Amino acid sequence: MGEARGSRELKGFISGLRIWMRGYQDWVDLDTQRYSARFADQDANDQGAWKSIADGRGLP
């Protein structure tokens, strides 16, 4: 994506991260279907977890 500056090593590292992140996203989207609407009703409802932590009550 056009890093104008940086060492060859840094550019290689960033390139590797991009490849890894793309692969991970493809795995989540295509293989695991983890966030698929098809399975949303089976997902844990943790909406209150952060509120409990913020209120000082810890995890629910």
Biotite code that builds the C-alpha atoms (Angstrom):
import biotite.structure as struc

atoms = struc.array([
    struc.Atom([0.000, 0.000, 0.000], chain_id="A", res_id=1, res_name="MET", atom_name="CA", element="C"),
    struc.Atom([2.904, 2.244, -0.664], chain_id="A", res_id=2, res_name="GLY", atom_name="CA", element="C"),
    struc.Atom([5.017, 2.779, 2.428], chain_id="A", res_id=3, res_name="GLU", atom_name="CA", element="C"),
    struc.Atom([7.229, 5.609, 1.263], chain_id="A", res_id=4, res_name="ALA", atom_name="CA", element="C"),
    struc.Atom([9.802, 5.201, 4.016], chain_id="A", res_id=5, res_name="ARG", atom_name="CA", element="C"),
    struc.Atom([11.074, 2.447, 6.211], chain_id="A", res_id=6, res_name="GLY", atom_name="CA", element="C"),
    struc.Atom([13.691, -0.230, 6.127], chain_id="A", res_id=7, res_name="SER", atom_name="CA", element="C"),
    struc.Atom([13.379, -3.295, 3.954], chain_id="A", res_id=8, res_name="ARG", atom_name="CA", element="C"),
    struc.Atom([12.818, -5.326, 7.115], chain_id="A", res_id=9, res_name="GLU", atom_name="CA", element="C"),
    struc.Atom([9.979, -3.060, 8.283], chain_id="A", res_id=10, res_name="LEU", atom_name="CA", element="C"),
    struc.Atom([8.314, -3.174, 4.877], chain_id="A", res_id=11, res_name="LYS", atom_name="CA", element="C"),
    struc.Atom([8.581, -6.964, 4.890], chain_id="A", res_id=12, res_name="GLY", atom_name="CA", element="C"),
    struc.Atom([7.105, -7.114, 8.389], chain_id="A", res_id=13, res_name="PHE", atom_name="CA", element="C"),
    struc.Atom([4.166, -4.902, 7.404], chain_id="A", res_id=14, res_name="ILE", atom_name="CA", element="C"),
    struc.Atom([3.602, -6.940, 4.264], chain_id="A", res_id=15, res_name="SER", atom_name="CA", element="C"),
    struc.Atom([3.575, -10.119, 6.324], chain_id="A", res_id=16, res_name="GLY", atom_name="CA", element="C"),
    struc.Atom([1.067, -8.634, 8.761], chain_id="A", res_id=17, res_name="LEU", atom_name="CA", element="C"),
    struc.Atom([-1.222, -7.697, 5.883], chain_id="A", res_id=18, res_name="ARG", atom_name="CA", element="C"),
    struc.Atom([-1.074, -11.223, 4.500], chain_id="A", res_id=19, res_name="ILE", atom_name="CA", element="C"),
    struc.Atom([-1.701, -12.738, 7.948], chain_id="A", res_id=20, res_name="TRP", atom_name="CA", element="C"),
    struc.Atom([-4.645, -10.402, 8.656], chain_id="A", res_id=21, res_name="MET", atom_name="CA", element="C"),
    struc.Atom([-6.220, -11.123, 5.258], chain_id="A", res_id=22, res_name="ARG", atom_name="CA", element="C"),
    struc.Atom([-5.847, -14.851, 5.852], chain_id="A", res_id=23, res_name="GLY", atom_name="CA", element="C"),
    struc.Atom([-7.362, -14.595, 9.314], chain_id="A", res_id=24, res_name="TYR", atom_name="CA", element="C"),
    struc.Atom([-10.299, -12.552, 8.014], chain_id="A", res_id=25, res_name="GLN", atom_name="CA", element="C"),
    struc.Atom([-10.900, -15.053, 5.220], chain_id="A", res_id=26, res_name="ASP", atom_name="CA", element="C"),
    struc.Atom([-10.793, -17.893, 7.768], chain_id="A", res_id=27, res_name="TRP", atom_name="CA", element="C"),
    struc.Atom([-13.355, -16.167, 9.997], chain_id="A", res_id=28, res_name="VAL", atom_name="CA", element="C"),
    struc.Atom([-15.647, -15.193, 7.115], chain_id="A", res_id=29, res_name="ASP", atom_name="CA", element="C"),
    struc.Atom([-15.447, -18.329, 5.001], chain_id="A", res_id=30, res_name="LEU", atom_name="CA", element="C"),
    struc.Atom([-14.423, -21.226, 7.210], chain_id="A", res_id=31, res_name="ASP", atom_name="CA", element="C"),
    struc.Atom([-15.641, -20.708, 10.764], chain_id="A", res_id=32, res_name="THR", atom_name="CA", element="C"),
    struc.Atom([-18.718, -18.591, 10.009], chain_id="A", res_id=33, res_name="GLN", atom_name="CA", element="C"),
    struc.Atom([-18.190, -17.348, 13.559], chain_id="A", res_id=34, res_name="ARG", atom_name="CA", element="C"),
    struc.Atom([-19.991, -14.066, 13.039], chain_id="A", res_id=35, res_name="TYR", atom_name="CA", element="C"),
    struc.Atom([-22.572, -15.378, 10.602], chain_id="A", res_id=36, res_name="SER", atom_name="CA", element="C"),
    struc.Atom([-26.133, -14.179, 11.137], chain_id="A", res_id=37, res_name="ALA", atom_name="CA", element="C"),
    struc.Atom([-27.112, -17.819, 10.757], chain_id="A", res_id=38, res_name="ARG", atom_name="CA", element="C"),
    struc.Atom([-25.617, -18.576, 14.185], chain_id="A", res_id=39, res_name="PHE", atom_name="CA", element="C"),
    struc.Atom([-26.362, -15.285, 15.953], chain_id="A", res_id=40, res_name="ALA", atom_name="CA", element="C"),
    struc.Atom([-29.083, -16.763, 18.163], chain_id="A", res_id=41, res_name="ASP", atom_name="CA", element="C"),
    struc.Atom([-26.544, -19.269, 19.542], chain_id="A", res_id=42, res_name="GLN", atom_name="CA", element="C"),
    struc.Atom([-23.949, -16.634, 20.458], chain_id="A", res_id=43, res_name="ASP", atom_name="CA", element="C"),
    struc.Atom([-23.438, -15.656, 24.065], chain_id="A", res_id=44, res_name="ALA", atom_name="CA", element="C"),
    struc.Atom([-25.108, -12.449, 25.123], chain_id="A", res_id=45, res_name="ASN", atom_name="CA", element="C"),
    struc.Atom([-22.368, -10.535, 26.898], chain_id="A", res_id=46, res_name="ASP", atom_name="CA", element="C"),
    struc.Atom([-23.896, -7.073, 26.580], chain_id="A", res_id=47, res_name="GLN", atom_name="CA", element="C"),
    struc.Atom([-23.913, -6.600, 30.344], chain_id="A", res_id=48, res_name="GLY", atom_name="CA", element="C"),
    struc.Atom([-20.320, -7.727, 30.908], chain_id="A", res_id=49, res_name="ALA", atom_name="CA", element="C"),
    struc.Atom([-18.632, -4.388, 30.251], chain_id="A", res_id=50, res_name="TRP", atom_name="CA", element="C"),
    struc.Atom([-21.274, -2.477, 32.200], chain_id="A", res_id=51, res_name="LYS", atom_name="CA", element="C"),
    struc.Atom([-20.671, -4.718, 35.219], chain_id="A", res_id=52, res_name="SER", atom_name="CA", element="C"),
    struc.Atom([-16.924, -4.174, 34.977], chain_id="A", res_id=53, res_name="ILE", atom_name="CA", element="C"),
    struc.Atom([-17.363, -0.401, 34.565], chain_id="A", res_id=54, res_name="ALA", atom_name="CA", element="C"),
    struc.Atom([-19.663, -0.313, 37.610], chain_id="A", res_id=55, res_name="ASP", atom_name="CA", element="C"),
    struc.Atom([-17.008, -2.104, 39.669], chain_id="A", res_id=56, res_name="GLY", atom_name="CA", element="C"),
    struc.Atom([-19.047, -5.297, 40.088], chain_id="A", res_id=57, res_name="ARG", atom_name="CA", element="C"),
    struc.Atom([-16.670, -7.481, 38.099], chain_id="A", res_id=58, res_name="GLY", atom_name="CA", element="C"),
    struc.Atom([-17.769, -10.031, 35.540], chain_id="A", res_id=59, res_name="LEU", atom_name="CA", element="C"),
    struc.Atom([-21.419, -11.116, 35.704], chain_id="A", res_id=60, res_name="PRO", atom_name="CA", element="C"),
])
